[in-house]
Amino acid sequence: QKEVEQDPGPLSVPEGAIVSLNCTYSNSAFQYFMWYRQYSRKGPELLMYTYSSGNKEDGRFTAQVDKSSKYISLFIRDSQPSDSATYLCAMTSYNNDMRFGAGTRLTVKP
Amino acid sequence: EAGVTQFPSHSVIEKGQTVTLRCDPISGHDNLYWYRRVMGKEIKFLLHFVKESKQDESGMPNNRFLAERTGGTYSTLKVQPAELEDSGVYFCASSQDRIGTQYFGPGTRLLVL
């Protein structure tokens, strides 16, 4: 079993839809949870960063962490074609290197 | 402020040859990381420098891979001799603090034929 599981998709939604992306993990030591966005031929770009459980909102993006279920989510409201990219979840603890999910490829159609 | 840069952007080499990848982190970032993504797999950690010291190299696949960060500035990752399974995208990232935000470079796409 992988330490971090993420459905690779692809996921296709119409413009304006709410997108829900999620990851599950097995290592209870993870405390820091990140979502990265990666456009084609580019490096990953940090979108959201949360510590421990809870919600964090930034514009159209909301990240949720449920440590009891070992489940994290990223919601994108009013999705735009420019949101089309691969979304990677990542997580770490102070003593561990970062572990990534496989990435979910999202397409938002106009 | 310049971001993380990597050179070359692409490299195509034959099995058995040597390739050296370079990463220039964001100025002032003591932490430098190397990652690799092989086709169809997730990004995997290779190693972590704090300044010029290797903090964690547990992700390095084997002794054909050698990373250096002389002077604590830029870093190189040498693969010698390259094998077919070394093909993939090699990312470098840097951060100010150990648990700080990691800023990724665009990656070097390596193809070993």
Interface residues (C-beta under 8 A of the other chain):
Chain A: K2 V4 Q6 Y32 Y36 R41 K42 G43 P44 E45 L46 Y49 L88 A90 T92 Y94 D97 M98 R99 F100 G101 A102 G103
Chain B: V4 Y33 K41 E42 I43 K44 F45 H48 D56 S58 G59 F91 A93 R98 I99 T101 Q102 Y103 F104 G105 P106 G107
